[in-house]
Amino acid sequence: MQRHELAVSKLVAGREKDLDFLIEMVRNHLLDEDTILQRIPMLPATGTTTADLRERWNRIVNKARKTP
């Protein structure tokens, strides 16, 4: 599994430990933000909408940029 697919699966899971992991990945420049946004609509239907996942991703990116 590639890191972007792993990141999207953690984004969908949405557990606090997964979100913290994603924040660290963003902070350490291990993910391309556009690639994540491209992968989100490719997901099969789940209980979480594409818009919700995009919002969750934006919160992760913003938090990663604010935290040293």
Buried (B, 14 or more C-beta within 10 A) or exposed (E): EEEBEBBBEBBBEEEEEBBEBBBEBBBEEEBEEEBBBEBBEEBEEEEBEBEBBBEBBEEBBEBBEEEE
